[in-house]
C-alpha cells in the first residue's frame, strides 16, 4: 500500500480495531428472540452508541423502531458549509447455524490463516469498525472535512423494515448529500469494487394441513393425504428441471451486462462439491445478479431423530425469494402466493404468511461521488481500478433512502467478499480488506469535500 499519513494512521490502529471487533462480535445480536435474548442486541446497540460518543458524536440516540428493535444514530458536525455524508452499517447478525460446524466459536473473534473468524466479522460489525477507522484517521490528520451522520441498524438481517419505517416517519434525521452503505463487498479480495445493484427479497412461510392429527403409516398410508409430501410437491414446483426459478408471471430470463463471474471461480467461492452441477441457465452473473432466485431456508416437520412410522398431518416451510432490479417485490410476492396456491395437491389446506420484504435497488454509478470513490480506491489499492458488480443480497433501506433523499448519491462498499462466507458457518473478514477499505473511505470523504467546494 502506498505510504501516506492516512494509511499509516489506519495501519497503526489495526490492533485496536481487532480488539474492538472482538468485543462487538461477542454479542449474540440476532434480532430474533427465538434464537437469542433481546438483551444481546441491546448490549450491542449500547456498545455502538458508546463508541460514537467516544469519537465526539453528538445527539447519539438509540432509536426504538416499529419492529421492536433499536438502531443507533449519531452526528459529527463538520466545517461550516461542508457536505453531509451518512455512513451505514448494522450490528445485528445471522444466527450461528450449526455450532459444531464452526472451527472456532461463532461469537469469539479468532485469527486463523490470516483472517479473523466470527459471526458478523464481515457482515456487518466489521463495517462499523471500518467507519470508525476512517474517521479516526481523518481526525489524526487535520480533521474530518465533512459532517458525518452514522446510522447502525438493529434488524437488517430479519428484513422486518423497522429502520425504513422510522426513517419515513422522521425524514429529516438521515438527510445527507452522499450515503455510504458499508454492507456489501469487493468482487474478491484485493479488487476494489462498488456494488451497482441489489436484489430485493420477500420471505414467506407456507403451511400445509391435511389431517386432524398424525396417523399410523401402515394403517392409513397410501390413501391418507401426507402434508409433508404435499409441501414437497409445492416446493419442487418452484424450479424447473434445470433448477431455474419458475414462478408463473415472474420473468426469469434477464441478462447481466457488466463484470462477469467465471463459473470455476464461483464454484470455488461457493465450495460446490466436485461433480455437482450449478442450477439454472445463463451466466453465473445472470443467475445471481439479474434473475429471481427461490430458496427454501427452513422446513418444520417430523425430525429424523426419534421419527415414528406416522403420516404428517401438518408441515411448514420458509421460502426466500430474491427479486432482481426491474421487478417489484410486492408484485413478486403476489405471484409467489398464486403459484403456491395453484400447485398445492389434493386440495390440501394452505396458509401463507409474509414475514419480510425489501425492494431491489440500482445505484447511479455515474454520479460525481463515484469519481471521488474511484480516486480513493486507487490510493487504497495501488495499481487497481475500481470495478462495479451486482450483489444477490438485499438491503431494503437503500430504496427508502433513495425515495426520501432523491438528490443524495448512494454508494455501496464493504467487507463481504466471497471468502468471507457471510450467512454461513465460519464467517470471516480479511484484516487487509478492512484496512484498505478504511483507507479508501477516509480518502473518499476528503475527495468528496473537495469536490463540493470546487
C-alpha positions in Angstrom: 0.0 0.0 0.0 1.4 3.4 -0.9 2.6 5.2 2.2 0.6 8.2 3.2 -0.4 9.7 6.5 -4.0 8.4 6.5 -2.8 4.9 5.5 -0.1 4.9 8.2 -2.5 6.0 10.8 -5.0 3.3 10.0 -2.2 0.7 10.0 -1.3 1.7 13.5 -4.9 1.5 14.6 -5.5 -2.1 13.4 -4.6 -3.8 16.7 -7.3 -1.5 18.4 -9.7 -2.4 15.6 -9.2 -6.1 16.2 -9.8 -5.6 20.0 -13.0 -3.7 19.3 -14.3 -6.1 16.7 -13.6 -8.9 19.3 -15.9 -7.1 21.8 -18.6 -6.4 19.2 -18.6 -10.0 17.8 -19.0 -11.4 21.3 -22.6 -10.0 21.4 -25.0 -12.7 20.1 -27.1 -9.9 18.5 -29.5 -11.9 16.4 -32.7 -9.9 16.2 -34.9 -12.9 16.8 -35.8 -13.7 20.4 -36.4 -17.3 19.4 -32.7 -17.5 18.7 -31.1 -15.1 21.1 -32.3 -13.0 24.1 -33.2 -9.4 23.3 -30.5 -8.3 25.9 -27.8 -9.3 23.4 -29.0 -6.8 20.8 -29.5 -4.2 23.4 -25.9 -4.6 24.7 -24.5 -4.4 21.1 -26.5 -1.2 20.5 -25.2 0.4 23.6 -21.6 -0.6 22.7 -22.1 1.1 19.3 -23.6 4.2 21.0 -20.7 4.4 23.5 -18.2 4.1 20.6 -19.8 7.0 18.8 -19.8 9.2 21.9 -16.1 8.4 22.5 -15.4 9.8 19.0 -17.2 13.1 19.8 -20.5 12.4 18.1 -23.5 14.5 19.2 -27.1 13.6 19.5 -26.3 9.9 19.9 -29.5 8.1 20.4 -31.0 4.6 20.5 -33.9 4.7 18.1 -36.8 2.5 19.0 -38.0 1.3 15.6 -41.5 0.0 14.9 -40.4 -3.7 14.6 -39.3 -3.6 18.3 -35.5 -3.3 17.7 -33.1 -0.4 18.2 -30.9 1.4 15.6 -28.1 3.7 16.7 -27.7 7.3 15.4 -25.1 9.9 15.9 -24.0 13.2 14.3 -20.4 14.5 14.0 -20.6 18.2 12.8 -18.0 19.2 10.2 -16.7 22.5 9.0 -19.3 25.2 8.2 -20.7 24.7 4.7 -19.3 21.2 4.3 -21.4 18.5 2.8 -23.0 15.8 4.9 -22.2 12.1 4.5 -24.3 9.4 6.0 -22.4 6.2 7.0 -24.5 3.0 7.4 -23.8 -0.4 9.0 -25.8 -2.9 11.0 -24.9 -4.6 14.3 -27.5 -7.4 14.1 -26.3 -10.7 12.7 -27.4 -14.0 11.3 -27.8 -17.0 13.7 -24.7 -19.1 14.1 -26.4 -22.1 12.5 -24.7 -25.4 13.3 -22.3 -24.6 16.2 -20.4 -27.8 15.8 -19.5 -26.8 12.2 -17.6 -23.8 13.3 -13.9 -24.4 13.6 -13.8 -21.8 16.4 -16.7 -20.4 18.4 -19.0 -18.2 16.3 -19.1 -15.4 18.8 -15.4 -15.4 19.6 -13.2 -13.5 17.1 -10.4 -15.9 16.2 -7.4 -15.3 14.0 -6.6 -18.1 11.6 -4.7 -18.3 8.3 -4.6 -14.5 8.1 -8.3 -13.9 8.6 -10.5 -13.0 11.6 -13.3 -15.5 12.1 -16.6 -14.8 13.9 -20.3 -14.2 13.2 -20.7 -10.6 12.0 -16.9 -10.0 11.4 -17.7 -9.1 7.8 -21.5 -8.7 7.9 -21.6 -6.1 9.2 -20.0 -5.4 12.6 -16.7 -5.0 10.6 -18.4 -2.4 8.5 -19.0 -0.2 11.6 -15.3 -0.7 12.6 -14.4 0.4 9.1 -16.3 3.6 9.6 -14.5 4.2 12.9 -11.1 3.6 11.4 -11.7 6.1 8.6 -12.9 8.8 10.9 -10.1 8.3 13.4 -7.5 8.6 10.6 -9.0 11.8 9.4 -9.2 13.3 13.0 -5.5 12.5 13.3 -4.6 14.1 10.0 -6.2 17.5 10.0 -9.8 16.7 10.9 -13.0 15.3 9.3 -13.8 17.5 6.3 -17.5 16.7 6.1 -20.4 16.5 8.5 -20.9 12.8 9.3 -24.1 11.1 10.3 -23.9 7.4 11.3 -26.8 5.0 11.4 -26.3 1.4 12.6 -29.3 -0.7 12.1 -30.5 -3.4 14.5 -32.7 -5.7 12.4 -31.3 -5.7 8.8 -30.9 -9.4 8.7 -34.5 -10.0 9.7 -35.9 -7.8 6.9 -38.7 -6.5 9.2 -38.4 -2.9 8.0 -38.1 -1.2 11.3 -35.5 1.4 10.3 -37.2 2.0 7.0 -40.4 2.9 8.8 -38.6 5.0 11.3 -36.8 7.0 8.6 -40.1 7.5 6.7 -41.7 8.9 9.9 -38.6 11.1 10.6 -37.4 12.1 7.2 -35.2 14.9 8.5 -33.0 12.6 10.5 -30.9 11.0 7.8 -30.7 13.7 5.2 -27.3 13.7 3.5 -25.6 14.7 0.3 -24.0 11.3 0.0 -24.7 7.9 1.7 -22.1 5.2 2.1 -23.7 1.8 2.7 -20.9 -0.3 4.3 -22.7 -3.6 3.9 -21.6 -5.1 0.5 -18.1 -6.2 -0.6 -15.4 -6.4 -3.2 -15.8 -8.9 -6.0 -12.8 -10.6 -4.5 -10.0 -9.8 -2.0 -7.8 -7.1 -3.4 -10.1 -5.9 -6.2 -11.8 -2.6 -5.2 -15.5 -2.9 -6.1 -18.6 -0.8 -5.7 -22.0 -2.5 -5.8 -24.2 -1.3 -8.6 -27.3 -3.4 -8.0 -29.0 -5.3 -5.2 -31.7 -7.9 -5.5 -34.8 -7.3 -3.4 -36.3 -10.0 -1.2 -39.6 -11.5 0.0 -39.8 -14.0 2.8 -42.8 -16.2 3.0 -43.9 -19.0 5.3 -46.2 -21.7 3.8 -48.1 -24.2 5.9 -49.9 -27.3 4.6 -52.5 -29.1 6.7 -54.2 -32.3 5.6 -55.3 -34.2 8.7 -56.6 -33.5 12.2 -53.6 -35.4 13.5 -50.8 -37.7 12.6 -51.8 -41.3 11.5 -50.2 -44.7 11.5 -48.5 -45.1 8.1 -49.2 -48.8 8.0 -52.9 -48.5 8.8 -53.6 -45.3 6.7 -50.6 -44.9 4.3 -51.5 -44.8 0.6 -54.8 -43.1 1.0 -54.4 -40.6 3.7 -53.0 -37.2 2.4 -49.5 -36.6 3.6 -48.8 -33.0 4.5 -45.1 -33.2 4.1 -45.5 -34.9 0.7 -47.8 -32.1 -0.4 -45.3 -29.5 0.8 -42.5 -31.2 -1.1 -44.6 -31.1 -4.3 -45.2 -27.4 -3.8 -41.6 -26.6 -3.2 -40.5 -28.7 -6.2 -42.8 -26.7 -8.4 -40.8 -23.6 -7.8 -37.9 -24.8 -10.0 -37.7 -26.4 -13.4 -35.6 -29.4 -14.4 -32.6 -27.2 -14.9 -33.0 -25.7 -11.4 -34.1 -22.3 -12.7 -36.7 -20.5 -10.6 -40.1 -20.7 -12.3 -42.9 -18.7 -10.7 -45.7 -18.1 -13.2 -45.7 -14.5 -14.3 -42.3 -13.7 -12.9 -39.7 -13.1 -15.6 -36.5 -15.2 -15.2 -34.5 -14.5 -18.4 -32.8 -11.2 -17.8 -29.0 -10.9 -18.6 -26.3 -9.2 -16.6 -24.3 -6.6 -18.7 -21.2 -6.0 -16.8 -18.4 -7.7 -14.7 -18.8 -11.4 -15.2 -18.3 -14.2 -12.7 -16.4 -17.1 -14.2 -18.0 -20.4 -13.3 -14.9 -22.1 -12.0 -14.3 -19.1 -9.7 -17.9 -19.2 -8.5 -17.7 -23.0 -7.8 -14.6 -22.4 -5.7 -16.1 -19.4 -3.9 -19.4 -21.3 -3.2 -17.5 -24.5 -2.3 -19.6 -26.6 -4.7 -18.8 -30.3 -4.3 -17.0 -32.0 -7.2 -19.3 -33.2 -9.8 -22.4 -31.3 -8.6 -23.8 -29.1 -11.4 -24.9 -25.5 -10.9 -28.7 -25.0 -11.2 -30.2 -22.6 -13.7 -29.3 -21.3 -17.1 -27.3 -18.4 -18.5 -24.1 -17.0 -17.0 -23.4 -17.1 -13.3 -23.8 -13.3 -13.2 -27.2 -13.6 -14.9 -28.3 -16.1 -12.2 -27.1 -14.3 -9.1 -27.5 -10.6 -10.0 -30.1 -10.3 -12.8 -32.7 -13.0 -12.1 -35.1 -14.1 -9.4 -34.0 -17.0 -7.2 -36.1 -19.0 -4.7 -34.5 -20.8 -1.7 -36.2 -23.0 0.9 -34.5 -21.7 4.0 -36.3 -23.9 6.6 -38.7 -26.8 7.0 -40.7 -27.8 10.1 -42.0 -31.4 10.2 -41.0 -34.6 11.9 -37.3 -34.6 12.8 -35.3 -37.7 11.7 -34.2 -38.3 15.3 -37.0 -40.1 17.1 -39.0 -40.4 13.9 -42.0 -42.8 14.0 -43.9 -44.5 11.2 -46.7 -41.9 11.0 -48.2 -39.7 8.3 -47.6 -36.0 9.0 -50.8 -34.0 9.4 -49.0 -30.6 9.0 -45.8 -29.3 7.5 -44.3 -25.8 7.2 -41.5 -24.2 5.2 -40.0 -20.7 4.9 -39.2 -19.5 1.4 -36.8 -16.7 0.4 -37.4 -15.2 -3.0 -34.7 -12.8 -4.3 -36.1 -10.2 -6.7 -33.7 -8.5 -9.3 -33.8 -4.8 -10.2 -36.6 -4.1 -12.6 -39.1 -6.2 -10.7 -41.3 -5.2 -7.9 -41.0 -7.2 -4.7 -44.7 -6.7 -3.7 -45.8 -8.0 -7.1 -43.4 -10.9 -6.9 -44.9 -11.8 -3.6 -48.4 -11.9 -5.1 -47.2 -14.1 -7.9 -45.4 -16.4 -5.4 -48.7 -16.7 -3.5 -50.7 -17.5 -6.6 -48.1 -20.1 -7.7 -48.1 -21.9 -4.4 -51.9 -21.9 -4.2 -52.2 -23.3 -7.7 -49.7 -26.1 -7.0 -51.0 -27.4 -3.7 -52.0 -31.0 -4.4 -55.1 -32.9 -3.2 -57.0 -29.7 -2.2 -54.8 -29.6 0.9 -55.3 -26.5 3.1 -52.6 -23.9 2.7 -51.8 -20.9 4.9 -49.3 -18.2 3.7 -47.6 -15.6 5.8 -45.2 -12.9 4.6 -42.5 -12.3 7.2 -40.2 -9.9 5.4 -39.9 -7.8 2.2 -37.5 -5.4 0.5 -37.3 -3.8 -2.9 -34.4 -4.3 -5.3 -32.0 -1.4 -5.8 -29.9 0.1 -8.6 -27.3 2.7 -7.8 -26.3 5.5 -10.2 -22.6 4.8 -10.6 -22.2 7.8 -12.9 -22.8 10.3 -10.1 -19.9 12.6 -9.0 -19.5 10.8 -5.7 -18.3 7.7 -7.6 -15.5 9.7 -9.1 -14.4 10.6 -5.6 -14.6 6.9 -4.6 -12.7 5.7 -7.6 -9.9 8.1 -6.9 -9.9 7.0 -3.2 -9.8 3.3 -4.1 -6.9 3.9 -6.4 -5.0 5.2 -3.4 -6.0 2.3 -1.2 -5.4 -0.4 -3.8 -2.4 0.8 -5.8 -2.4 -0.5 -9.4 -6.1 -1.4 -9.3 -9.1 0.3 -10.9 -12.5 0.4 -9.2 -14.9 -2.2 -10.6 -18.7 -2.3 -10.3 -20.6 -5.5 -9.8 -24.1 -6.7 -8.7 -24.9 -8.3 -5.4 -27.5 -11.0 -5.0 -28.4 -9.9 -1.4 -30.8 -7.3 -0.2 -30.5 -4.1 1.7 -34.1 -2.8 1.9 -33.1 0.5 3.4 -31.4 1.6 0.2 -34.7 2.2 -1.6 -36.2 4.0 1.4 -33.2 6.4 1.4 -33.3 6.9 -2.4 -37.0 7.8 -2.2 -36.6 10.1 0.8 -33.5 11.8 -0.5 -33.6 11.7 -4.3 -30.7 14.1 -4.6 -28.4 12.0 -2.4 -25.7 9.9 -4.0 -25.7 6.3 -2.6 -22.5 4.2 -2.7 -22.3 0.6 -1.6 -19.0 -0.8 -0.4 -18.0 -3.3 2.3 -16.1 -6.3 3.6 -18.3 -9.2 2.4 -16.1 -10.6 -0.4 -16.6 -14.3 -1.3 -14.0 -15.7 1.1 -16.0 -14.0 4.0 -18.7 -16.7 3.7 -21.3 -14.4 5.2 -24.5 -16.1 6.5 -22.7 -19.4 6.6 -20.6 -21.1 9.3 -17.1 -19.9 9.7 -17.8 -16.3 8.6 -14.6 -14.3 8.5 -13.1 -10.9 7.5 -9.8 -10.1 5.8 -8.0 -7.6 8.0 -6.2 -6.4 4.9 -9.5 -5.6 3.3 -10.7 -3.9 6.5 -7.5 -1.8 6.5 -7.6 -0.9 2.8 -11.3 -0.1 2.7 -10.9 2.1 5.7 -8.2 4.0 3.8 -10.5 4.2 0.8 -13.4 5.6 2.8 -11.2 8.2 4.5 -9.8 9.4 1.2 -13.3 9.4 -0.3 -14.5 11.8 2.4 -11.6 14.1 1.7 -12.2 13.9 -2.1 -15.9 14.4 -1.7 -15.5 17.5 0.5 -13.0 19.0 -2.1 -15.4 18.2 -5.0 -18.2 20.1 -3.3 -16.0 23.1 -2.6 -15.0 23.1 -6.2 
